[in-house]
Amino acid sequence: MKHCKKLLAGLIAFALLCGMGIPAGAKETKLQYGSDGAFRILVFTDTHQQKEDQPVTYTFMDEAIVFTQPDLVVLNGDIVVGSATENAETMRSAIKRISAPIVKHGVPFALVYGNHDYEYKGKAGRKELMKMWQSIPGSLIRDDDPKNPGQSSYNLPVYGGKNSSKVISNLWFFDSGDYAEVGGYDWVRKEQIDWYVSASQKLRRQNGGVPVPAVAFQHIIVPEIYDCFLKSPVATDSNVYKGIARLPIPDYRKMTGAMLEPPCPPYYTDGQFDAWVEQGDIFAAVFGHDHVNDFIARIDGIELRQVPDAGYGVAYGADANRGATLITLTESRPCGYDVQPITYRQLAARPESNIGNAHVSGEAWQWLLFGAEVWLQSIIFAGQLARNIF
């Protein structure tokens, strides 16, 4: 099945090149469980594509796709930043370069915007940005929320295997915006939440009144993550959420993994997480934004997972866990999932890898610096894991 899907994606790309009139990023792509009963999603977040080439990032993405053989790639925000957002020409070029490893392998991909993606200030703004991404072969991005055209809020159903017409799983994509006028980061607004509730209820009706198990993808984490911090005896203007003051110290009774920096959610909410709980379909949500974190928090029956960044040399990060994340859904267990980190170190250690060559460019001192950075951050990472155990 997987080979058939890649063949189909290749034919679509060929048709695009030959001018046969099939729209780029063809929406006809049907996501489906494979013959092995699995659906694999490879997540890259915070690639931070800038105006200059990023050969290490491209090489890693290419090798990660070959290594994991995903059915879908997700770019989870802050894909293009800074100098590359100057104008339409630089933005279009940056999008083509960062998506090239995905297009090369004919894998369909979805994405959500991050706060830095919205730095693009072209004449048509986010509508123009949407068209740029939709022009890339394999792109599945849409703007399903009618009240927010150009935003990356939509859903993608995953059907059962063997050409089944039954929806087994659903993937939600929420646009968390950029910055709030009142300070801090933006949040998912009421109009988007209303769209989600309506679409979720429609899927439920089509599924015989039963919620369709779903995973959500969003760049900025929801403020409910504050529930995983220890309570503070002192309240300030910036550390109170829902009437409870918090310290920037994780409570490891509620989470596992590595929290190497305090998450940066918005200060406000219009009830997005509460809507998730009420609808009962989303059992896990995947976030980027805070580059060095790699943890899972369990709140009200929903797993909030923050994954580390994939951009090398252009985005701050912890090289001990920098990389991608493979999420595997199972048709026979639609309310669960398996997660596997795919790190730079892991792939670079393989004999056939070219990551080291792309990194050092013949300079021995860069290898030494790389090794020292990995060694120091591995100690920090090991300390975080020890806390989880003891």
GIHUUR-V125170 format. One record per helix or strand of 3 or more residues. SS is the DSSP state (h for helix, s for strand). FROM is the first residue (numbers start at 0). LEN is the number of residues. If there is no record, write none. Layout:
# GIHUUR-V125170
SS	FROM	LEN
SS	FROM	LEN
This chain:
# GIHUUR-V125170
h	1	16
s	37	7
h	54	14
s	71	5
h	81	4
h	87	17
s	108	4
h	116	3
h	124	10
s	153	6
s	166	8
h	189	17
s	213	5
h	222	6
s	228	3
s	243	7
s	254	4
h	271	8
s	281	6
s	293	6
s	301	5
s	322	8
s	332	11
h	343	5
h	354	6
h	363	26
